[in-house]
Amino acid sequence: MEGLRRDDPDRIGGYVLLGRLGEGGMGVVYLGRSAGGRTVAVKVIRERFAADPRYRARFRREASAAAQLTSTVTAPVLDADPDAAAPWLVTAYLVGVTVHEAVGVHGPLPPGAARVVAAGLGEALVEIHSIGMAHRDVKPGNVMLTADGPRLIDFGIARPFDATAITVVGTTVGTPGYMAPEQAQGEPASPASDVFSAGAVLAYAATGRAPFGTGDTAMILARADRVQADLAGIADRHLLDVITACLARDPAARPSAGTLAHLAAPGGPDWLPAAVREEIDRRATTDPAALPAPLPTPGMADVTVDPVVTRPAQPRRRTLLVAGGATAAAAVVAAGLTLFRDRDEPTAAPPKKTTTEPTTTTSTPPPIAVPLWSTKVSDYYPDVFTVGGVVVAISQEDRVHAIDPATGKVLWTTPSTLLGEVAGGHVYAAENTNPVLRAFDPRTGAIRWSYTPPFREVIVRLTETGSVASFGWESLRARAATNGAGLWTAAVDAQNGLAAGGELIVAASGTALTGLAAASGQTRWTYPVDEPFYLAVGERAVYATDRNGVLHAIAAAGGTALWRVPSMMPASAPVPVGDVLYLGGGRGEVIALAAATGTRTWAREYGADCVVGHVDGVLQVSTGSEVHVLDAADGTTRWTYESDVNPKTPPCAVGGVVYVGTREGAVVALAPPGGARAGS
């Protein structure tokens, strides 16, 4: 648990606040105590949402509906004030661990325990559905294992079956990899949607793996739409049959929540694994205010999903432009932020270290950076890039902000509700009220060219190399980057990724990489790979990671395999620079590989997921809680800075100054002590 910050209130209603349990784009969850000494969880909505009558109505509905739930399989609502300046809701504080925590730390649940979880989910959903509600976000982080059995928590997004106009029109809330296909496509949530999500949770509990894989948001949702669930290793045939039935593509073919509850065999008093039971007992005898933060496992954040908007998770913020409505994007959805940012996707066990691994060390603490300025552009982590000597921030509220790197002054801004991207020498944006793709001059905001997509054309991937801008999803289109003149179209699938460099454009489908000539769009080569993601194009090679975490290097000229390195599990796209390839690893490392052979030249450990950028021989690294600037030659730390910074988008630099997006929604400029050069 995190302590209260300076700007946090000491009290909400009659509840004293003790610390922060979680935070997201929509609000903050605090640990509190009532006047009678009862420990509670207090959810407070952000002021900007409270000012919107639609969100206030949603919060009022949540409080009213959740108060009707009285069973022992949910978290009871104790108090609420939907009409407060910042609406708040109080629920019981449950002592236990989430399925996400239990599996992430102790491994898959045994079949008996998984069946008990299935029965508990079924019972909880029966009660929720009986009052005309759908939960809409059943996931491992919302299923609590307690001494009294499983509990389904977090009704922050529950809504009636027939509600259509209270949340933003056309949006769906849920978590990729756990939401039902029809829910992801924007259809109303239903009891069947919750049952699908329950099946996905049970698959995770039984295997220890996210059922539809990891990586790019759009990839995960495409697998879920095709119901390509990873159920390998579930030896209990009855449990496998239950999960398979819940994950049926057709909602009508799924069992009801009541049937799910009855399908699971009852569990005995020792249904939980011993290690999980001991952790619950430990928490039960510990003052909640003294408990640490939830056990971390990197993965997918909660999201708000729009059936015609996509924000893939890698490596930067990307959205989808569709002409003609939701039917053109059956499996394409967006990623934003809801009330919580639980991390719900597990990663595989880390690779074993070898004694020959070249890991750099330092004997004295590195210098601390000096903040030059801070400009608030969002309520939560903005994505920050540099282009044309300008800092560009894309906010969680879907606006592009161009910022003067010297002063922090906002030069211009534009909506980006359908598309926000920085590529090559341009800023690209489009808004949902006028679905036209526009290329902006980074410094002035002048529109250099625009493109109106034909009916139902989908744009989610966009890249630029030289004088060619290419974009698309199920097929590709290229236009001149300077004036938008049409160049070519290609029937090439880019749903898993799109990258470019030099005279090559590389598109990734679910089964292969395709290399195309940037000038003509002609296919140069194809390279088979299972669910590639995190693409990068270097001078002589193309790099991609497959679904098993194997890093592939492919010859840019002919598409032949150069080398493969297993168990890399990068946290962002690799950064090729000359003869070296830099990786921010999901194992908590920054790694330098020889581009020709894939052998390590050096590595630095941070113990947290790392995303990496590179400018002029200097690496900019974010671990989510720290910024590190390293010498690219040997990994030596030049300086560091401690702050809650964007864990998904690498820091960037202009003129040696490093720019990051913070949890408070600001863009911060950082320079090393004694100078304004990041590499000095």
KOLFIVEX-954122 format. One record per residue (C-alpha): residue in one letter; x, y, z; residue number from 1. Coordinates in steps of 0.05 Angstrom, whole numbers. Each point is the difference from the previous one (the first is absolute). Layout:
- rest;x;y;z;nr
- A;X;Y;Z;NUM
...
REM end
This chain:
- rest;x;y;z;nr
- M;0;0;0;1
- E;25;70;-17;2
- G;-3;56;51;3
- L;-44;62;-10;4
- R;29;54;-43;5
- R;4;74;18;6
- D;-62;17;-41;7
- D;-42;-59;25;8
- P;-57;15;49;9
- D;7;-25;72;10
- R;-74;-18;4;11
- I;-58;-17;-47;12
- G;-68;5;32;13
- G;8;-31;69;14
- Y;59;-44;-21;15
- V;72;14;18;16
- L;46;-17;-59;17
- L;62;-42;16;18
- G;32;-9;-69;19
- R;-10;-15;-73;20
- L;-21;-69;-24;21
- G;-2;17;-75;22
- E;-6;54;-51;23
- G;-22;6;-72;24
- G;-23;49;-52;25
- M;-70;6;31;26
- G;16;4;74;27
- V;36;-22;63;28
- V;-14;-56;49;29
- Y;20;13;72;30
- L;5;-43;62;31
- G;-42;32;54;32
- R;-29;-10;70;33
- S;-69;16;24;34
- A;-16;36;65;35
- G;-12;-68;31;36
- G;68;-26;-21;37
- R;-22;-43;-59;38
- T;51;-5;-57;39
- V;-31;18;-68;40
- A;17;15;-72;41
- V;-20;70;-24;42
- K;-7;13;-75;43
- V;3;73;-21;44
- I;-14;23;-71;45
- R;43;53;-33;46
- E;-28;71;-3;47
- R;1;5;-76;48
- F;-46;-61;-4;49
- A;-44;24;57;50
- A;-13;63;-41;51
- D;-30;-43;-55;52
- P;-72;-18;17;53
- R;7;-65;-39;54
- Y;56;-25;45;55
- R;-35;25;62;56
- A;-63;-39;-21;57
- R;43;-61;-11;58
- F;30;7;70;59
- R;-69;10;30;60
- R;-24;-63;-35;61
- E;61;-39;24;62
- A;-13;19;72;63
- S;-74;-16;-3;64
- A;9;-67;-35;65
- A;58;-24;41;66
- A;-37;15;64;67
- Q;-51;-53;-20;68
- L;52;-55;1;69
- T;-1;-35;67;70
- S;31;-68;-10;71
- T;67;-24;27;72
- V;30;-6;-70;73
- T;6;75;-13;74
- A;28;60;37;75
- P;-58;35;36;76
- V;-11;75;-10;77
- L;-2;37;66;78
- D;-9;73;-18;79
- A;1;48;-59;80
- D;-10;72;-20;81
- P;-12;6;-75;82
- D;-17;74;8;83
- A;65;21;34;84
- A;47;47;-38;85
- A;43;-61;-10;86
- P;-49;-59;4;87
- W;23;-58;44;88
- L;-19;-71;16;89
- V;20;-42;61;90
- T;4;-76;-1;91
- A;24;-51;50;92
- Y;75;-11;0;93
- L;10;-74;-16;94
- V;58;-37;30;95
- G;29;-46;-53;96
- V;39;-4;-65;97
- T;-26;7;-70;98
- V;4;-58;-49;99
- H;49;44;-38;100
- E;45;5;61;101
- A;-7;-73;21;102
- V;15;-29;-69;103
- G;53;52;-18;104
- V;41;-15;63;105
- H;-17;-73;17;106
- G;-18;-29;-68;107
- P;-64;-31;-27;108
- L;-54;-22;47;109
- P;-12;-75;8;110
- P;-63;-27;-33;111
- G;-39;-3;65;112
- A;14;73;16;113
- A;-16;21;-71;114
- R;-67;-34;5;115
- V;-16;37;65;116
- V;18;65;-36;117
- A;-47;-20;-56;118
- A;-57;-13;48;119
- G;12;66;37;120
- L;1;39;-66;121
- G;-65;-34;-21;122
- E;-34;17;66;123
- A;23;73;-2;124
- L;-23;9;-72;125
- V;-67;-32;15;126
- E;-13;55;52;127
- I;26;56;-44;128
- H;-41;-23;-60;129
- S;-62;-9;44;130
- I;-4;76;10;131
- G;7;15;-74;132
- M;74;16;1;133
- A;61;-24;-36;134
- H;68;5;33;135
- R;38;11;-66;136
- D;70;-7;29;137
- V;8;-70;29;138
- K;75;-11;1;139
- P;54;-31;46;140
- G;11;66;36;141
- N;-74;5;17;142
- V;-7;-70;30;143
- M;22;-1;73;144
- L;19;-64;36;145
- T;-18;6;73;146
- A;-5;-47;59;147
- D;-75;-2;-12;148
- G;6;-17;-74;149
- P;5;38;-65;150
- R;-29;71;-6;151
- L;-15;39;-63;152
- I;18;73;11;153
- D;1;68;-36;154
- F;-68;22;-25;155
- G;29;65;-27;156
- I;-23;-17;-70;157
- A;-62;-42;13;158
- R;-61;23;-39;159
- P;-70;-23;-18;160
- F;-8;-48;-59;161
- D;-42;50;-39;162
- A;40;64;17;163
- T;25;32;-64;164
- A;9;75;12;165
- I;30;13;67;166
- T;73;-14;-15;167
- V;32;33;-60;168
- V;-39;-23;-61;169
- G;33;-59;-35;170
- T;49;-18;55;171
- T;10;-66;35;172
- V;39;-10;64;173
- G;40;-62;14;174
- T;68;-32;-1;175
- P;29;-29;-64;176
- G;11;-74;6;177
- Y;-58;-8;48;178
- M;-58;36;-34;179
- A;-47;-38;-46;180
- P;7;11;-75;181
- E;-69;31;-7;182
- Q;15;47;58;183
- A;65;22;-33;184
- Q;-38;15;-64;185
- G;-45;49;37;186
- E;-62;-42;10;187
- P;-36;8;66;188
- A;28;-39;58;189
- S;-41;-59;21;190
- P;2;-58;49;191
- A;31;-42;-55;192
- S;57;51;-6;193
- D;15;-8;74;194
- V;0;-76;-7;195
- F;52;4;-56;196
- S;43;44;45;197
- A;-8;-50;56;198
- G;25;-54;-47;199
- A;61;41;-17;200
- V;15;11;74;201
- L;-6;-75;13;202
- A;47;-14;-58;203
- Y;51;48;31;204
- A;-9;-31;68;205
- A;9;-71;-26;206
- T;60;13;-46;207
- G;34;62;28;208
- R;-2;31;-70;209
- A;-44;54;-30;210
- P;-48;-42;-43;211
- F;8;43;-62;212
- G;73;16;8;213
- T;38;64;12;214
- G;27;58;-41;215
- D;-38;48;-44;216
- T;-71;16;22;217
- A;-28;-10;-70;218
- M;34;-68;-5;219
- I;-30;-23;66;220
- L;-69;22;-22;221
- A;7;-33;-68;222
- R;17;-66;34;223
- A;-59;7;47;224
- D;-45;16;-59;225
- R;23;-66;-32;226
- V;-3;-34;68;227
- Q;72;-23;-6;228
- A;7;-14;74;229
- D;62;-33;28;230
- L;-27;-57;43;231
- A;60;-46;-5;232
- G;18;-35;64;233
- I;-70;-4;32;234
- A;0;-74;18;235
- D;-67;1;37;236
- R;-48;-18;-56;237
- H;-62;26;37;238
- L;33;67;13;239
- L;23;4;-73;240
- D;-71;-13;-24;241
- V;-28;55;46;242
- I;51;51;-25;243
- T;-11;-19;-72;244
- A;-75;8;6;245
- C;8;69;32;246
- L;45;22;-57;247
- A;-48;-19;-56;248
- R;1;52;-56;249
- D;-77;1;-3;250
- P;-28;33;63;251
- A;-62;-45;-4;252
- A;45;-62;5;253
- R;30;20;66;254
- P;-27;-27;66;255
- S;-38;47;46;256
- A;32;25;63;257
- G;-44;-47;40;258
- T;22;-59;-42;259
- L;72;20;9;260
- A;-10;0;76;261
- H;-29;-70;-2;262
- L;52;-28;-48;263
- A;56;10;49;264
- A;11;-53;54;265
- P;-2;25;72;266
- G;66;12;34;267
- G;23;-21;70;268
- P;27;44;56;269
- D;70;-4;-29;270
- W;-18;17;-72;271
- L;54;53;-5;272
- P;74;-16;-10;273
- A;39;5;64;274
- A;42;59;-22;275
- V;-61;41;-20;276
- R;-36;-18;65;277
- E;61;22;40;278
- E;2;67;-36;279
- I;-74;11;15;280
- D;11;-17;73;281
- R;59;47;3;282
- R;-41;57;-28;283
- A;-57;-16;48;284
- T;46;12;59;285
- T;34;62;-28;286
- D;-25;71;5;287
- P;-23;16;-71;288
- A;34;68;4;289
- A;67;-37;7;290
- L;-10;-48;-58;291
- P;44;9;-62;292
- A;-26;14;-69;293
- P;-33;-58;-36;294
- L;48;-52;-26;295
- P;21;25;-69;296
- T;-4;-38;-64;297
- P;10;40;-65;298
- G;-56;-3;-50;299
- M;-60;33;-30;300
- A;-31;60;33;301
- D;-75;8;6;302
- V;-28;34;-62;303
- T;-58;38;-27;304
- V;-17;-29;-68;305
- D;-31;33;-60;306
- P;-24;-46;-56;307
- V;29;47;-52;308
- V;63;21;36;309
- T;64;-39;15;310
- R;59;18;44;311
- P;48;-58;-6;312
- A;46;-5;59;313
- Q;65;-1;-39;314
- P;43;38;-7;315
- R;-35;66;1;316
- R;-71;27;5;317
- R;-38;-18;-63;318
- T;-73;7;-17;319
- L;-45;-24;-55;320
- L;-34;41;-54;321
- V;-60;-33;-33;322
- A;-44;29;-54;323
- G;-72;-24;4;324
- G;-12;-25;71;325
- A;11;-58;47;326
- T;-16;-56;-49;327
- A;66;14;-36;328
- A;39;-18;62;329
- A;-28;-65;25;330
- A;62;-20;40;331
- V;31;68;11;332
- V;-7;36;66;333
- A;34;54;41;334
- A;41;3;63;335
- G;-8;58;49;336
- L;-5;1;76;337
- T;-56;-16;49;338
- L;-4;8;75;339
- F;56;-49;15;340
- R;66;-19;-32;341
- D;7;-71;25;342
- R;51;-40;-41;343
- D;-35;-62;-24;344
- E;46;-35;-49;345
- P;52;-47;29;346
- T;69;-8;-30;347
- A;38;-65;-5;348
- A;54;-19;49;349
- P;64;41;-10;350
- P;57;-33;-38;351
- K;57;-28;41;352
- K;61;46;6;353
- T;68;-24;-22;354
- T;66;16;33;355
- T;25;30;-65;356
- E;-55;52;-6;357
- P;33;69;-4;358
- T;-39;41;50;359
- T;26;69;16;360
- T;4;26;71;361
- T;12;67;33;362
- S;34;12;67;363
- T;-26;69;14;364
- P;-70;29;-10;365
- P;-9;34;-67;366
- P;-14;75;-5;367
- I;-73;22;6;368
- A;-33;37;-57;369
- V;-27;71;7;370
- P;-72;15;-22;371
- L;-1;59;-47;372
- W;-75;9;-8;373
- S;-66;-38;7;374
- T;-62;9;-43;375
- K;-65;-35;18;376
- V;-38;-27;-61;377
- S;-40;-58;29;378
- D;-30;-32;62;379
- Y;45;-61;-8;380
- Y;62;-24;-36;381
- P;7;36;-67;382
- D;40;-33;-55;383
- V;58;45;-18;384
- F;40;2;-65;385
- T;46;47;-37;386
- V;-5;19;-74;387
- G;28;58;-39;388
- G;32;31;61;389
- V;-66;2;37;390
- V;-26;-40;60;391
- V;-67;-33;-16;392
- A;-46;-27;55;393
- I;-62;-42;-13;394
- S;-45;4;61;395
- Q;-47;-52;29;396
- E;-55;48;-19;397
- D;19;-11;-74;398
- R;32;67;-17;399
- V;66;13;-33;400
- H;42;55;33;401
- A;61;28;-35;402
- I;47;31;52;403
- D;61;46;-6;404
- P;58;-42;27;405
- A;35;60;30;406
- T;-57;32;38;407
- G;-55;-52;8;408
- K;-49;46;-34;409
- V;-55;-34;-40;410
- L;7;21;-72;411
- W;-64;-31;-27;412
- T;-49;-55;14;413
- T;-51;-41;-38;414
- P;-50;-56;15;415
- S;23;-71;-12;416
- T;-60;-40;21;417
- L;7;-48;-59;418
- L;74;2;-14;419
- G;62;29;33;420
- E;68;-18;-26;421
- V;71;27;-9;422
- A;37;-29;-60;423
- G;58;24;-42;424
- G;-4;75;-3;425
- H;-74;9;13;426
- V;-54;-2;52;427
- Y;-61;-39;-23;428
- A;-69;10;31;429
- A;-74;-9;-14;430
- E;-63;12;41;431
- N;-63;-42;2;432
- T;-46;56;-22;433
- N;39;9;-64;434
- P;36;-65;-18;435
- V;54;30;-44;436
- L;73;-18;9;437
- R;43;63;4;438
- A;75;10;-1;439
- F;22;60;41;440
- D;63;41;0;441
- P;29;-14;69;442
- R;21;72;16;443
- T;-57;41;-29;444
- G;-58;-48;0;445
- A;-14;15;-73;446
- I;-34;-56;-38;447
- R;48;-25;-53;448
- W;-49;-48;-31;449
- S;-63;-39;16;450
- Y;-31;-65;-23;451
- T;-73;-20;4;452
- P;-6;-76;4;453
- P;-53;-34;-41;454
- F;-59;-33;34;455
- R;21;-53;50;456
- E;74;7;-11;457
- V;37;-15;65;458
- I;63;36;22;459
- V;35;-23;63;460
- R;72;-8;-21;461
- L;39;59;-26;462
- T;74;10;-15;463
- E;44;46;-41;464
- T;67;-10;-33;465
- G;35;49;-46;466
- S;-54;31;-44;467
- V;-51;-55;10;468
- A;-56;-4;52;469
- S;-35;-67;3;470
- F;-60;-20;41;471
- G;-55;-51;6;472
- W;-23;-63;36;473
- E;-25;-57;-43;474
- S;33;32;-61;475
- L;50;56;-10;476
- R;-1;67;-35;477
- A;58;47;-13;478
- R;1;75;-13;479
- A;55;50;-10;480
- A;21;26;68;481
- T;13;69;-27;482
- N;-67;14;-34;483
- G;-45;-61;10;484
- A;-1;-20;-73;485
- G;-23;-72;-10;486
- L;57;-50;-14;487
- W;-25;-71;6;488
- T;-45;-50;35;489
- A;18;-71;20;490
- A;-43;-59;23;491
- V;46;-14;58;492
- D;-24;-13;71;493
- A;31;46;53;494
- Q;-45;-16;59;495
- N;59;-21;44;496
- G;46;58;-16;497
- L;30;47;-50;498
- A;71;29;-1;499
- A;46;33;-51;500
- G;71;20;-11;501
- G;40;22;-61;502
- E;-34;-28;-62;503
- L;-37;-56;36;504
- I;-69;-5;32;505
- V;-15;-62;42;506
- A;-71;-23;16;507
- A;-16;-53;51;508
- S;-60;-46;-3;509
- G;-16;-55;50;510
- T;44;-50;-38;511
- A;54;38;-38;512
- L;40;63;-14;513
- T;-3;30;-69;514
- G;54;46;-27;515
- L;-23;51;-52;516
- A;37;50;-42;517
- A;-18;68;29;518
- A;-1;34;-68;519
- S;-45;-50;-37;520
- G;-34;-44;52;521
- Q;25;-63;-34;522
- T;12;-60;45;523
- R;74;-15;7;524
- W;-5;-59;48;525
- T;-41;-35;53;526
- Y;25;-32;64;527
- P;-44;-48;40;528
- V;-6;15;74;529
- D;-54;-15;51;530
- E;-36;64;24;531
- P;57;49;-10;532
- F;1;65;39;533
- Y;48;56;21;534
- L;28;12;-70;535
- A;61;41;-17;536
- V;38;12;-66;537
- G;75;11;3;538
- E;52;14;-53;539
- R;10;-74;-18;540
- A;-52;-38;40;541
- V;-72;-2;22;542
- Y;-16;-20;71;543
- A;-63;-30;30;544
- T;-21;-40;61;545
- D;-46;-60;-7;546
- R;-54;-22;49;547
- N;49;-44;38;548
- G;48;58;14;549
- V;51;-21;-52;550
- L;35;60;-33;551
- H;10;-10;-75;552
- A;50;37;-44;553
- I;-17;-3;-75;554
- A;43;26;-57;555
- A;-32;64;-25;556
- A;24;-13;-71;557
- G;-26;-71;-10;558
- G;-43;-19;60;559
- T;44;-58;22;560
- A;11;-18;73;561
- L;64;29;29;562
- W;-6;-23;73;563
- R;-50;-13;55;564
- V;6;12;75;565
- P;-50;-35;46;566
- S;-32;26;65;567
- M;11;74;-15;568
- M;-71;24;16;569
- P;13;73;-17;570
- A;-44;54;32;571
- S;2;44;-62;572
- A;26;0;-72;573
- P;75;-11;-7;574
- V;43;60;-20;575
- P;50;-16;-56;576
- V;58;49;-3;577
- G;55;-19;-49;578
- D;33;-65;22;579
- V;-37;-4;67;580
- L;-72;-17;19;581
- Y;-26;28;65;582
- L;-58;-33;38;583
- G;-42;19;60;584
- G;-15;-68;29;585
- G;-62;-24;36;586
- R;50;-34;47;587
- G;22;66;29;588
- E;61;11;-44;589
- V;28;46;-52;590
- I;40;-43;-48;591
- A;48;15;-57;592
- L;6;-54;-54;593
- A;48;-5;-58;594
- A;-45;12;-60;595
- A;38;-50;-42;596
- T;-2;-59;48;597
- G;-50;14;56;598
- T;53;-9;54;599
- R;-2;45;60;600
- T;52;55;6;601
- W;-26;27;66;602
- A;-62;1;44;603
- R;-24;41;58;604
- E;-51;-25;50;605
- Y;-55;43;31;606
- G;-50;-50;27;607
- A;-58;31;-38;608
- D;-25;1;-72;609
- C;42;48;-41;610
- V;-16;40;-63;611
- V;58;30;-38;612
- G;12;58;-47;613
- H;64;22;-35;614
- V;27;68;-23;615
- D;72;17;-19;616
- G;35;-57;36;617
- V;-42;6;63;618
- L;-55;-47;25;619
- Q;-61;27;36;620
- V;-31;-53;45;621
- S;-66;0;39;622
- T;-15;-52;53;623
- G;-66;32;18;624
- S;29;29;65;625
- E;67;25;-25;626
- V;34;31;-60;627
- H;70;-22;-17;628
- V;46;30;-53;629
- L;54;-49;-22;630
- D;61;1;-44;631
- A;-21;-43;-59;632
- A;71;-27;-8;633
- D;5;-37;67;634
- G;-63;14;40;635
- T;34;47;49;636
- T;-51;43;36;637
- R;9;74;-15;638
- W;-56;24;45;639
- T;-66;-21;28;640
- Y;-65;30;26;641
- E;-54;-30;45;642
- S;-72;13;-20;643
- D;-62;-39;-20;644
- V;8;4;-75;645
- N;-35;-33;-59;646
- P;18;-74;3;647
- K;-22;-15;-72;648
- T;31;56;-42;649
- P;76;10;2;650
- P;27;68;20;651
- C;22;45;-57;652
- A;50;55;-10;653
- V;11;66;-37;654
- G;66;36;4;655
- G;23;-47;55;656
- V;-58;15;47;657
- V;-43;-60;17;658
- Y;-76;5;0;659
- V;-48;-47;37;660
- G;-74;-6;15;661
- T;-18;-6;74;662
- R;-57;-33;37;663
- E;-26;69;18;664
- G;-11;13;-74;665
- A;58;48;-11;666
- V;57;3;-50;667
- V;65;11;38;668
- A;66;23;-29;669
- L;62;-30;34;670
- A;73;21;-7;671
- P;61;-28;36;672
- P;31;40;57;673
- G;50;50;-25;674
- G;-25;6;-71;675
- A;-58;-2;-49;676
- R;27;-58;-40;677
- A;-26;-70;15;678
- G;64;-31;-23;679
- S;49;49;32;680
REM end
